[in-house]
Amino acid sequence: MSITLTDQDKITLRTAAYGAVSLLAAAGAAGSPHKVATEGSIALASATGLVGHVLAEKKTGMNLNGKSVAELADRVLPALTAAMSLLNRQDPAEADNFRSTVLVAIEAAARTHQGQPSDPTVADMARKITAALDAA
C-alpha cells in the first residue's frame, strides 16, 4: 500500500514524535533535559520505514515551544493521536511502526532501559503519551 503524506501530515508526525521526547525533557526526566532530548532524538533517528524517512527530513514547521509543560502537551498529545489516526487510515503497519518508534524514544529518553529508578513524573508523562498514541 502506498502512503501519501502532505507536508502538513509530515509536520504532524514530526511534532508528535519529537514532541513526545520534548515532553519528557520538560517533565524533568531522569536528569538533564539536554541528555533526555539527545537520547530520545537518537532513538527517533534510528527509525525505519516511512516513519524513519519523515523523521529524518528537515525539522521545519514544528512548534515545540511553550511557557509550560501543559502548553507543550496541548500541542503534542493531540498530534500523537492525529498521527496514529492518519497512519492507521493509510497503512496500519506503518502506524504500528510509528507507535513503536515513539515508545522506544520515550524509553530511551527516560533511560528506563538502564534500570534506573522510575521517576513518578516521567512515568506519568509516559502514560499520557501512550494513551494519546492509543486514542486513535
N, C-alpha and C positions, 0 to 999 in steps of 0.2 A: 504494500500500500504506500502510495506517495503522499507525503505530508506537505502541505502548502502553508507556510507561515508568513504573515505580513511583517513589516518592520515593527509595528506595534506589538504583535504577538511575541516577537523576539525580545523586545524590551520587557514585556511582562514576564517571560521566562527568566531573563537575567535578573530582574528586580526581585523575583521570588527567591531564586537560588542565592544570590549574593546578599539579599536582604535577610534571609534566614541566618546566615553567618553574622551579619551585622547586628541582628537582634541578640544573638548570644554574646557578642562582644559588648554590646551596650548593657546587657543584663549582668555583666561582671563575671563572665565565665572563666573559671579556673585560672585566674592570674591576669596577666597583661592583656588589655584589649587588642594590642597590636599582634601579640602572639596568637591570640584566638582567631583574629581575622586572617593571619598568614596561614595557619593550619587549615582553616576552612577553605580558603581560596585555593590552596594547593590541592585539596581534595576535589574541588569543583573543576580545576584544570585537568584532572585525571579522568573526567567523564568521557564516555564514548558515545557513538551513535549520533543521531541528530542533536540530542541534548548537548553532547560534547562540542559539536560544531558551533551551536548557538552560543554556548557559554564562552567559547574561545574567541568569538568576534569582539571587535572593539566595543568597549563598555560605555557607550554614549547613550544618553536618553534616560538613564536610571536616576531616580530621585530617592536617595537613601539618607537624606539629611532630615534632621528633626531636632526639636528642642528637648524632646523627652523620648523615653523608650516607647511610651504609649503612642506618640505621634508616628514613630517609625513603624510600630506594629499595625497602626491603622492603614498603612500602605502595603506592608509586606504580607500580612496574613491573608488579606483578600487576593493578593497577587498569586500566592501559593495555590489557593483554591481555583482561581481563574486559569492558571497554568495547567493544573490537573484536568479541569473540565475541557479545555482546549485540546490537550493531547489525547484524552480519552475519546473524544469525538472522532479524531482523525486516525489514531493508532494506539490502542490500549497497551501494546508492548512498549512503546516509547513513553507512555505515561508511567508505566512501571519503572522504566529506566530513570526518568526524572525523579520520581519518588525516592528510589534507591540512592541516587546521586545526592539529593538533598539530605537524606538521613545519614549517609556516610560523612558528608561535610559537617553536619552539626555534631556528629560523634567525634570527628577529628578536632573540631573547634573546641569542644568541651573536654577533649582528651580523656574521655571515659574509657577508651580502649587501653589506656596505660594503667588502669586500676586505681586511679586517684579517687579520693573520697568524692562522692557526689555532692555538689553544691545545690541546695534546695531551689535557689533562684534559677539556676541553669536548668535543672530538671523540669521545673515548671514551664520555662520558656520552650524547652524541647517538646514537652507535651502539647503546648499550644501550636507549635509548628507542625507537629504530626497530625493534630486534629484538623488544622487548616488543609493539609495535604489530603486527608481522608474525607473532607466535607464535599468534595466534588462528586 
